[in-house]
Amino acid sequence: MDDFSIAFYAFLKKKFVTSVYDNAENEVVRKVILMHGLALLGMVFLAALGIVSLFQHAKLLALFDFLTLFTLVIVLVILRRTGKYLFCCFADVAIMYCLYLYLFFTGGAQGTGFMWYYTFPLFALYLLGSRYGAMATVMLLLPSASFLLYDISSETVNLYDANFASRFIPSYLAVFMFSFMFEKSSENAHRELQDAYEQQERVVEERTAQLKQEIAMRASISRRLRQAQKMEAIGLMAGGVAHDLNNILSGIVTYPELLLCQIPKNSDLQKPLQTIRDSGRKAAAVVADLLTVARGVATPKKVCDVNALIADFLSSTECRKIQELYPAIRWENYSGGEKMPIICSPVHISKCFMNLGLNAAEAIGSEGTITFSVGTDLHQADEERVSPIPGNHVVIRVSDDGPGISEKDLEHIFEPFFTKKHMGRSGTGLGLAVVWNTVQDHDGFITVKSSASGTAFDMYFPRIEAEIDEQIQEMPLETLQGKGTVLVVDDEEQQREICRKILTMLGYTVTTVSSGEEALDFLRNSRADLIILDMLMEPGMNGRQTYEKILTIHPGQRALIASGFAESDDVREAIDMGAGALLKKPYSIEELGIAVKREMACN
């Protein structure tokens, strides 16, 4: 039986429901099918009744039947072609209303016209709903009840009597109440179902939005992971090359400095030695860039004000050189007056400014503006903004009004050795790679936005609440003089010799050994006020292992850690055991002298 009902409903839907109802709800489709059925059935009955009325010479009744039939045809055509479902519902009920009133007032065939009344509440409530259906049902009952009262008391009509009225009105009301309750419960169920459906739709939409966000986030993380892996692979190569170059450059940088301290100021060798020293420093700066790309440079950090860092850079020699190359470019500073403290390496942040400023100037070419500005970011709403330290960030923006960066180049601009510059003209292809790695080393992140109207780089650094560190003034050589015994442990002979000569010149008694094992042999029979330990020594023990063994021989032994790489786990462990500061290689006379004098003062 269920299969037959389904098949019959499908047949009616196929025959009666046109394409204008393709997107309609199932309830609307069911009512459209019902109206088709009512209209077709009504037309058949009305045609038959009209013909019978003609044979009975009841021309007025026949005319009313045929007019009603014609009206139903019009309503059915409108229903099928326009899809004006509500209009057709009201039209059908209105036709039924007029027809039923006519039958009730005339009595119909042999006084049976009232029997159609019992179908009106069913159809009216179903087609118009509980509210308008109830109104139509009551509107049909009121004139009918009035006519009954008139007919009972009148001697001219005599269609109905009091006995009929006492049965007809309660039975009509019973059908009405049943139909109303059924339709009301159906509407409530439909409303609850609709609310549940809308709630489910909202849940699906929210979840879809979450999934899209998660997919975008995963794509972003995957992209950054590939970038990080690529940077790590290139960094390993760059780090190995830079480490070897660092050892070679130590002599080129330090020996001229030692000689300049020993020869007269008016000597003819002053200028050549200064040239050698400056060239060595420039080479060391390139090596420092390689180490930054490798994320392995030893970076001493302190609390600095971002606004002061920007002001220092804009008044620096490096910035002036760029301004001389591009005199038509304006440099604007909107960093503001409020202090924005971050923990950073001022040298590396300044190098970021220099690289971004130089890139912006080269992008503009002739006339334009480079702008430095500072702000804060509390929420990190963008999916690209992922920092190891959540919360409040200081945002440094370096923007320009140049032609922008093409979309295909945006994916590669932070990669080492990727450059759009002409060979031999400027740059090594390390500039933006240095910026990227510097920001990463400071627990921050960088974003870039570019269009035809310009490019903006945003660097995000964790903001801290701390006092700004005072700037250390350059110290005269005389103030670095000291006394005491120092043991230098380094596997590179040149490094040992450089350190020995600097410390000897500063007044210290120096002994050098080439390994951790030799240092232990020396300390079993002797003592040193301070030990300078190279962290990476091959083969044999490294600096941490050596210091650990030394403490078993001389507990509380003072030591400095020397390294060209970043603060590793071994370095941190050595400092936790009692070693002093991390001394970055290659170091200058002043840097070594200050570090040694500070540690000697702790003895």
Disulfide bonds with the S-S distance in Angstrom:
none
